[in-house]
C-alpha cells in the first residue's frame, strides 16, 4: 500500500514540476508526471531492498526528494532539447524556403 502512496506522491511532484516550470508546451502533459511516478517507485523499492523500513521517515523524504529532483531535471532537459530542435528545424525550413538566384 505504501508503494501506491509513494507513486502517487511522485505523480503529484511531477505535475507540480510540469506546471511550475516554463516550457510545458514543448512536451506532452503526462511525460514529467510519469517520470516522477517511475522514479519514486524505483527509489522506494531500492531503499526497501537496502533495508529501510516503510515506517521510517527517511525513506519517504529521500524517495520524494529524488522524485522531485528527477521531475525538475527531466522537465528542464526535455524543454531545452525540444527548444533547440525546434530552432534548428525552423532555421532549416527558412533556409530551404528561400528562392535560388541564378
N, CA, C and O atoms as a GROMACS GRO file, in nm:
protein
  408
    1UNK      N    1   0.082  -0.120   0.000
    1UNK     CA    2   0.000   0.000   0.000
    1UNK      C    3   0.086   0.125   0.000
    1UNK      O    4   0.050   0.226  -0.062
    2UNK      N    5   0.200   0.120   0.070
    2UNK     CA    6   0.287   0.236   0.074
    2UNK      C    7   0.346   0.268  -0.064
    2UNK      O    8   0.367   0.385  -0.097
    3UNK      N    9   0.371   0.164  -0.143
    3UNK     CA   10   0.422   0.186  -0.279
    3UNK      C   11   0.320   0.265  -0.362
    3UNK      O   12   0.359   0.350  -0.443
    4UNK      N   13   0.193   0.239  -0.342
    4UNK     CA   14   0.089   0.315  -0.411
    4UNK      C   15   0.092   0.462  -0.370
    4UNK      O   16   0.080   0.551  -0.453
    5UNK      N   17   0.108   0.486  -0.240
    5UNK     CA   18   0.113   0.624  -0.191
    5UNK      C   19   0.236   0.698  -0.243
    5UNK      O   20   0.229   0.815  -0.280
    6UNK      N   21   0.349   0.628  -0.246
    6UNK     CA   22   0.471   0.694  -0.291
    6UNK      C   23   0.465   0.720  -0.442
    6UNK      O   24   0.515   0.822  -0.489
    7UNK      N   25   0.403   0.629  -0.517
    7UNK     CA   26   0.387   0.651  -0.661
    7UNK      C   27   0.295   0.771  -0.686
    7UNK      O   28   0.321   0.852  -0.775
    8UNK      N   29   0.190   0.782  -0.608
    8UNK     CA   30   0.100   0.897  -0.620
    8UNK      C   31   0.174   1.026  -0.584
    8UNK      O   32   0.154   1.129  -0.648
    9UNK      N   33   0.258   1.021  -0.482
    9UNK     CA   34   0.338   1.138  -0.446
    9UNK      C   35   0.431   1.178  -0.558
    9UNK      O   36   0.447   1.297  -0.585
   10UNK      N   37   0.493   1.080  -0.623
   10UNK     CA   38   0.580   1.110  -0.737
   10UNK      C   39   0.504   1.173  -0.852
   10UNK      O   40   0.553   1.264  -0.918
   11UNK      N   41   0.382   1.124  -0.876
   11UNK     CA   42   0.298   1.182  -0.981
   11UNK      C   43   0.261   1.326  -0.950
   11UNK      O   44   0.263   1.412  -1.038
   12UNK      N   45   0.228   1.353  -0.825
   12UNK     CA   46   0.192   1.490  -0.785
   12UNK      C   47   0.313   1.583  -0.797
   12UNK      O   48   0.299   1.697  -0.842
   13UNK      N   49   0.431   1.534  -0.758
   13UNK     CA   50   0.551   1.616  -0.773
   13UNK      C   51   0.583   1.641  -0.920
   13UNK      O   52   0.628   1.749  -0.957
   14UNK      N   53   0.559   1.540  -1.004
   14UNK     CA   54   0.578   1.558  -1.147
   14UNK      C   55   0.482   1.660  -1.205
   14UNK      O   56   0.520   1.742  -1.289
   15UNK      N   57   0.358   1.656  -1.160
   15UNK     CA   58   0.260   1.756  -1.204
   15UNK      C   59   0.301   1.895  -1.160
   15UNK      O   60   0.289   1.991  -1.236
   16UNK      N   61   0.349   1.906  -1.036
   16UNK     CA   62   0.393   2.036  -0.986
   16UNK      C   63   0.509   2.089  -1.069
   16UNK      O   64   0.514   2.208  -1.101
   17UNK      N   65   0.604   2.002  -1.103
   17UNK     CA   66   0.717   2.045  -1.185
   17UNK      C   67   0.670   2.088  -1.323
   17UNK      O   68   0.717   2.189  -1.376
   18UNK      N   69   0.577   2.013  -1.380
   18UNK     CA   70   0.528   2.046  -1.514
   18UNK      C   71   0.465   2.185  -1.518
   18UNK      O   72   0.491   2.262  -1.610
   19UNK      N   73   0.385   2.217  -1.419
   19UNK     CA   74   0.313   2.344  -1.422
   19UNK      C   75   0.388   2.459  -1.355
   19UNK      O   76   0.349   2.575  -1.372
   20UNK      N   77   0.493   2.430  -1.281
   20UNK     CA   78   0.569   2.538  -1.216
   20UNK      C   79   0.683   2.588  -1.305
   20UNK      O   80   0.729   2.702  -1.289
   21UNK      N   81   0.728   2.505  -1.398
   21UNK     CA   82   0.842   2.542  -1.481
   21UNK      C   83   0.796   2.589  -1.619
   21UNK      O   84   0.693   2.544  -1.669
   22UNK      N   85   0.872   2.679  -1.680
   22UNK     CA   86   0.834   2.725  -1.814
   22UNK      C   87   0.862   2.618  -1.918
   22UNK      O   88   0.940   2.525  -1.895
   23UNK      N   89   0.797   2.631  -2.032
   23UNK     CA   90   0.824   2.543  -2.145
   23UNK      C   91   0.739   2.418  -2.151
   23UNK      O   92   0.774   2.323  -2.221
   24UNK      N   93   0.628   2.416  -2.081
   24UNK     CA   94   0.545   2.294  -2.080
   24UNK      C   95   0.480   2.268  -2.215
   24UNK      O   96   0.431   2.158  -2.240
   25UNK      N   97   0.479   2.368  -2.303
   25UNK     CA   98   0.424   2.348  -2.437
   25UNK      C   99   0.516   2.264  -2.525
   25UNK      O  100   0.476   2.226  -2.635
   26UNK      N  101   0.638   2.235  -2.478
   26UNK     CA  102   0.734   2.161  -2.560
   26UNK      C  103   0.726   2.010  -2.543
   26UNK      O  104   0.793   1.937  -2.616
   27UNK      N  105   0.646   1.963  -2.450
   27UNK     CA  106   0.636   1.818  -2.428
   27UNK      C  107   0.496   1.781  -2.383
   27UNK      O  108   0.415   1.867  -2.348
   28UNK      N  109   0.468   1.654  -2.385
   28UNK     CA  110   0.335   1.604  -2.351
   28UNK      C  111   0.298   1.626  -2.206
   28UNK      O  112   0.385   1.643  -2.120
   29UNK      N  113   0.170   1.626  -2.180
   29UNK     CA  114   0.122   1.656  -2.045
   29UNK      C  115   0.148   1.546  -1.944
   29UNK      O  116   0.140   1.571  -1.824
   30UNK      N  117   0.177   1.425  -1.989
   30UNK     CA  118   0.194   1.312  -1.896
   30UNK      C  119   0.341   1.276  -1.877
   30UNK      O  120   0.373   1.198  -1.786
   31UNK      N  121   0.431   1.329  -1.959
   31UNK     CA  122   0.570   1.288  -1.955
   31UNK      C  123   0.635   1.311  -1.819
   31UNK      O  124   0.687   1.216  -1.760
   32UNK      N  125   0.634   1.431  -1.769
   32UNK     CA  126   0.702   1.463  -1.643
   32UNK      C  127   0.634   1.395  -1.524
   32UNK      O  128   0.706   1.341  -1.439
   33UNK      N  129   0.501   1.394  -1.512
   33UNK     CA  130   0.441   1.317  -1.403
   33UNK      C  131   0.472   1.168  -1.410
   33UNK      O  132   0.489   1.104  -1.305
   34UNK      N  133   0.481   1.112  -1.530
   34UNK     CA  134   0.516   0.970  -1.543
   34UNK      C  135   0.659   0.944  -1.496
   34UNK      O  136   0.686   0.843  -1.432
   35UNK      N  137   0.749   1.036  -1.527
   35UNK     CA  138   0.887   1.022  -1.480
   35UNK      C  139   0.892   1.030  -1.328
   35UNK      O  140   0.961   0.951  -1.264
   36UNK      N  141   0.819   1.124  -1.269
   36UNK     CA  142   0.814   1.135  -1.124
   36UNK      C  143   0.759   1.010  -1.058
   36UNK      O  144   0.810   0.966  -0.955
   37UNK      N  145   0.656   0.952  -1.117
   37UNK     CA  146   0.596   0.830  -1.065
   37UNK      C  147   0.695   0.714  -1.073
   37UNK      O  148   0.713   0.640  -0.976
   38UNK      N  149   0.758   0.699  -1.188
   38UNK     CA  150   0.851   0.588  -1.208
   38UNK      C  151   0.971   0.598  -1.114
   38UNK      O  152   1.009   0.500  -1.051
   39UNK      N  153   1.030   0.716  -1.105
   39UNK     CA  154   1.148   0.734  -1.020
   39UNK      C  155   1.111   0.709  -0.874
   39UNK      O  156   1.187   0.644  -0.802
   40UNK      N  157   0.997   0.759  -0.830
   40UNK     CA  158   0.956   0.738  -0.691
   40UNK      C  159   0.939   0.589  -0.661
   40UNK      O  160   0.983   0.542  -0.556
   41UNK      N  161   0.877   0.516  -0.751
   41UNK     CA  162   0.856   0.372  -0.728
   41UNK      C  163   0.989   0.297  -0.727
   41UNK      O  164   1.010   0.210  -0.642
   42UNK      N  165   1.078   0.328  -0.819
   42UNK     CA  166   1.207   0.258  -0.827
   42UNK      C  167   1.292   0.289  -0.704
   42UNK      O  168   1.352   0.198  -0.646
   43UNK      N  169   1.298   0.415  -0.664
   43UNK     CA  170   1.377   0.451  -0.546
   43UNK      C  171   1.320   0.386  -0.421
   43UNK      O  172   1.395   0.336  -0.338
   44UNK      N  173   1.188   0.385  -0.407
   44UNK     CA  174   1.124   0.323  -0.291
   44UNK      C  175   1.159   0.175  -0.281
   44UNK      O  176   1.198   0.127  -0.175
   45UNK      N  177   1.146   0.104  -0.392
   45UNK     CA  178   1.177  -0.038  -0.392
   45UNK      C  179   1.325  -0.061  -0.361
   45UNK      O  180   1.359  -0.152  -0.285
   46UNK      N  181   1.412   0.020  -0.420
   46UNK     CA  182   1.556   0.006  -0.394
   46UNK      C  183   1.588   0.029  -0.247
   46UNK      O  184   1.667  -0.044  -0.188
   47UNK      N  185   1.527   0.130  -0.188
   47UNK     CA  186   1.553   0.159  -0.047
   47UNK      C  187   1.497   0.050   0.045
   47UNK      O  188   1.556   0.020   0.149
   48UNK      N  189   1.385  -0.008   0.008
   48UNK     CA  190   1.333  -0.118   0.091
   48UNK      C  191   1.423  -0.240   0.078
   48UNK      O  192   1.442  -0.313   0.176
   49UNK      N  193   1.479  -0.264  -0.040
   49UNK     CA  194   1.574  -0.374  -0.057
   49UNK      C  195   1.702  -0.349   0.023
   49UNK      O  196   1.767  -0.443   0.069
   50UNK      N  197   1.737  -0.223   0.040
   50UNK     CA  198   1.855  -0.190   0.120
   50UNK      C  199   1.829  -0.194   0.270
   50UNK      O  200   1.920  -0.175   0.350
   51UNK      N  201   1.704  -0.220   0.308
   51UNK     CA  202   1.673  -0.241   0.448
   51UNK      C  203   1.599  -0.129   0.519
   51UNK      O  204   1.570  -0.141   0.638
   52UNK      N  205   1.567  -0.022   0.451
   52UNK     CA  206   1.490   0.083   0.516
   52UNK      C  207   1.345   0.038   0.531
   52UNK      O  208   1.288  -0.020   0.439
   53UNK      N  209   1.289   0.063   0.645
   53UNK     CA  210   1.150   0.024   0.673
   53UNK      C  211   1.055   0.133   0.625
   53UNK      O  212   1.090   0.251   0.624
   54UNK      N  213   0.935   0.092   0.586
   54UNK     CA  214   0.837   0.187   0.533
   54UNK      C  215   0.792   0.287   0.638
   54UNK      O  216   0.745   0.395   0.603
   55UNK      N  217   0.805   0.253   0.766
   55UNK     CA  218   0.757   0.343   0.871
   55UNK      C  219   0.866   0.437   0.922
   55UNK      O  220   0.845   0.508   1.020
   56UNK      N  221   0.981   0.440   0.857
   56UNK     CA  222   1.085   0.536   0.890
   56UNK      C  223   1.065   0.661   0.804
   56UNK      O  224   1.026   0.652   0.688
   57UNK      N  225   1.091   0.773   0.860
   57UNK     CA  226   1.073   0.898   0.787
   57UNK      C  227   1.170   0.917   0.672
   57UNK      O  228   1.137   0.979   0.571
   58UNK      N  229   1.292   0.863   0.687
   58UNK     CA  230   1.394   0.885   0.586
   58UNK      C  231   1.357   0.829   0.450
   58UNK      O  232   1.386   0.891   0.348
   59UNK      N  233   1.295   0.714   0.447
   59UNK     CA  234   1.260   0.653   0.318
   59UNK      C  235   1.162   0.742   0.241
   59UNK      O  236   1.170   0.752   0.118
   60UNK      N  237   1.072   0.805   0.313
   60UNK     CA  238   0.976   0.894   0.249
   60UNK      C  239   1.044   1.020   0.197
   60UNK      O  240   1.022   1.060   0.083
   61UNK      N  241   1.128   1.083   0.280
   61UNK     CA  242   1.195   1.206   0.241
   61UNK      C  243   1.290   1.184   0.124
   61UNK      O  244   1.291   1.262   0.029
   62UNK      N  245   1.370   1.078   0.132
   62UNK     CA  246   1.466   1.051   0.025
   62UNK      C  247   1.393   1.020  -0.106
   62UNK      O  248   1.428   1.074  -0.211
   63UNK      N  249   1.292   0.935  -0.098
   63UNK     CA  250   1.219   0.896  -0.220
   63UNK      C  251   1.152   1.016  -0.285
   63UNK      O  252   1.165   1.036  -0.406
   64UNK      N  253   1.081   1.094  -0.208
   64UNK     CA  254   1.011   1.210  -0.265
   64UNK      C  255   1.109   1.317  -0.310
   64UNK      O  256   1.083   1.386  -0.409
   65UNK      N  257   1.221   1.332  -0.240
   65UNK     CA  258   1.322   1.429  -0.282
   65UNK      C  259   1.385   1.392  -0.415
   65UNK      O  260   1.403   1.477  -0.503
   66UNK      N  261   1.419   1.264  -0.430
   66UNK     CA  262   1.477   1.218  -0.558
   66UNK      C  263   1.374   1.231  -0.671
   66UNK      O  264   1.408   1.272  -0.782
   67UNK      N  265   1.248   1.198  -0.642
   67UNK     CA  266   1.144   1.210  -0.744
   67UNK      C  267   1.125   1.356  -0.786
   67UNK      O  268   1.106   1.385  -0.904
   68UNK      N  269   1.130   1.446  -0.691
   68UNK     CA  270   1.116   1.589  -0.723
   68UNK      C  271   1.233   1.637  -0.807
   68UNK      O  272   1.213   1.707  -0.906
   69UNK      N  273   1.355   1.600  -0.768
   69UNK     CA  274   1.473   1.640  -0.846
   69UNK      C  275   1.470   1.581  -0.986
   69UNK      O  276   1.504   1.649  -1.083
   70UNK      N  277   1.431   1.456  -0.998
   70UNK     CA  278   1.424   1.392  -1.130
   70UNK      C  279   1.317   1.458  -1.217
   70UNK      O  280   1.338   1.475  -1.337
   71UNK      N  281   1.205   1.494  -1.159
   71UNK     CA  282   1.098   1.558  -1.235
   71UNK      C  283   1.142   1.695  -1.286
   71UNK      O  284   1.121   1.728  -1.403
   72UNK      N  285   1.203   1.772  -1.200
   72UNK     CA  286   1.251   1.905  -1.241
   72UNK      C  287   1.361   1.891  -1.346
   72UNK      O  288   1.360   1.960  -1.447
   73UNK      N  289   1.455   1.801  -1.321
   73UNK     CA  290   1.563   1.780  -1.416
   73UNK      C  291   1.513   1.734  -1.552
   73UNK      O  292   1.557   1.784  -1.656
   74UNK      N  293   1.421   1.640  -1.552
   74UNK     CA  294   1.367   1.590  -1.679
   74UNK      C  295   1.293   1.700  -1.753
   74UNK      O  296   1.307   1.712  -1.874
   75UNK      N  297   1.216   1.779  -1.682
   75UNK     CA  298   1.143   1.888  -1.745
   75UNK      C  299   1.239   1.987  -1.809
   75UNK      O  300   1.219   2.028  -1.923
   76UNK      N  301   1.343   2.025  -1.736
   76UNK     CA  302   1.439   2.122  -1.789
   76UNK      C  303   1.515   2.066  -1.910
   76UNK      O  304   1.536   2.137  -2.008
   77UNK      N  305   1.557   1.940  -1.902
   77UNK     CA  306   1.632   1.880  -2.012
   77UNK      C  307   1.546   1.865  -2.137
   77UNK      O  308   1.590   1.898  -2.247
   78UNK      N  309   1.424   1.817  -2.120
   78UNK     CA  310   1.336   1.798  -2.235
   78UNK      C  311   1.300   1.933  -2.298
   78UNK      O  312   1.299   1.946  -2.420
   79UNK      N  313   1.272   2.032  -2.215
   79UNK     CA  314   1.238   2.164  -2.267
   79UNK      C  315   1.355   2.222  -2.345
   79UNK      O  316   1.336   2.274  -2.455
   80UNK      N  317   1.475   2.215  -2.290
   80UNK     CA  318   1.592   2.268  -2.358
   80UNK      C  319   1.617   2.194  -2.490
   80UNK      O  320   1.645   2.256  -2.592
   81UNK      N  321   1.607   2.064  -2.486
   81UNK     CA  322   1.631   1.983  -2.605
   81UNK      C  323   1.529   2.012  -2.715
   81UNK      O  324   1.565   2.029  -2.832
   82UNK      N  325   1.404   2.017  -2.677
   82UNK     CA  326   1.299   2.043  -2.778
   82UNK      C  327   1.308   2.184  -2.833
   82UNK      O  328   1.284   2.205  -2.952
   83UNK      N  329   1.342   2.280  -2.750
   83UNK     CA  330   1.355   2.418  -2.798
   83UNK      C  331   1.469   2.429  -2.899
   83UNK      O  332   1.454   2.493  -3.003
   84UNK      N  333   1.582   2.364  -2.869
   84UNK     CA  334   1.694   2.364  -2.964
   84UNK      C  335   1.655   2.294  -3.094
   84UNK      O  336   1.686   2.342  -3.203
   85UNK      N  337   1.588   2.182  -3.083
   85UNK     CA  338   1.545   2.109  -3.202
   85UNK      C  339   1.449   2.189  -3.287
   85UNK      O  340   1.458   2.189  -3.409
   86UNK      N  341   1.356   2.258  -3.222
   86UNK     CA  342   1.261   2.342  -3.295
   86UNK      C  343   1.333   2.458  -3.364
   86UNK      O  344   1.298   2.492  -3.477
   87UNK      N  345   1.431   2.517  -3.298
   87UNK     CA  346   1.506   2.627  -3.359
   87UNK      C  347   1.586   2.578  -3.480
   87UNK      O  348   1.592   2.646  -3.582
   88UNK      N  349   1.648   2.459  -3.468
   88UNK     CA  350   1.722   2.403  -3.582
   88UNK      C  351   1.628   2.375  -3.698
   88UNK      O  352   1.660   2.404  -3.813
   89UNK      N  353   1.512   2.319  -3.669
   89UNK     CA  354   1.417   2.289  -3.775
   89UNK      C  355   1.367   2.417  -3.841
   89UNK      O  356   1.355   2.423  -3.963
   90UNK      N  357   1.338   2.519  -3.763
   90UNK     CA  358   1.294   2.646  -3.820
   90UNK      C  359   1.403   2.705  -3.908
   90UNK      O  360   1.374   2.755  -4.017
   91UNK      N  361   1.526   2.700  -3.861
   91UNK     CA  362   1.638   2.751  -3.941
   91UNK      C  363   1.650   2.673  -4.072
   91UNK      O  364   1.670   2.733  -4.178
   92UNK      N  365   1.637   2.542  -4.067
   92UNK     CA  366   1.644   2.459  -4.188
   92UNK      C  367   1.530   2.492  -4.283
   92UNK      O  368   1.551   2.503  -4.404
   93UNK      N  369   1.411   2.507  -4.230
   93UNK     CA  370   1.296   2.538  -4.314
   93UNK      C  371   1.306   2.677  -4.376
   93UNK      O  372   1.270   2.697  -4.492
   94UNK      N  373   1.356   2.772  -4.299
   94UNK     CA  374   1.372   2.907  -4.352
   94UNK      C  375   1.478   2.911  -4.462
   94UNK      O  376   1.461   2.983  -4.561
   95UNK      N  377   1.583   2.837  -4.445
   95UNK     CA  378   1.690   2.833  -4.543
   95UNK      C  379   1.645   2.764  -4.671
   95UNK      O  380   1.677   2.810  -4.781
   96UNK      N  381   1.572   2.656  -4.658
   96UNK     CA  382   1.528   2.583  -4.778
   96UNK      C  383   1.412   2.653  -4.849
   96UNK      O  384   1.382   2.621  -4.964
   97UNK      N  385   1.348   2.746  -4.783
   97UNK     CA  386   1.234   2.815  -4.843
   97UNK      C  387   1.273   2.938  -4.923
   97UNK      O  388   1.188   3.000  -4.986
   98UNK      N  389   1.401   2.975  -4.922
   98UNK     CA  390   1.445   3.094  -4.994
   98UNK      C  391   1.461   3.061  -5.143
   98UNK      O  392   1.507   2.953  -5.178
   99UNK      N  393   1.424   3.153  -5.228
   99UNK     CA  394   1.439   3.128  -5.372
   99UNK      C  395   1.587   3.132  -5.410
   99UNK      O  396   1.666   3.204  -5.349
  100UNK      N  397   1.622   3.054  -5.510
  100UNK     CA  398   1.759   3.046  -5.558
  100UNK      C  399   1.777   3.145  -5.674
  100UNK      O  400   1.697   3.148  -5.767
  101UNK      N  401   1.880   3.224  -5.667
  101UNK     CA  402   1.909   3.323  -5.772
  101UNK      C  403   2.014   3.264  -5.866
  101UNK      O  404   2.109   3.199  -5.822
  102UNK      N  405   1.995   3.288  -5.995
  102UNK     CA  406   2.091   3.235  -6.093
  102UNK      C  407   2.199   3.333  -6.124
  102UNK      O  408   2.287   3.304  -6.205
   0.00000   0.00000   0.00000
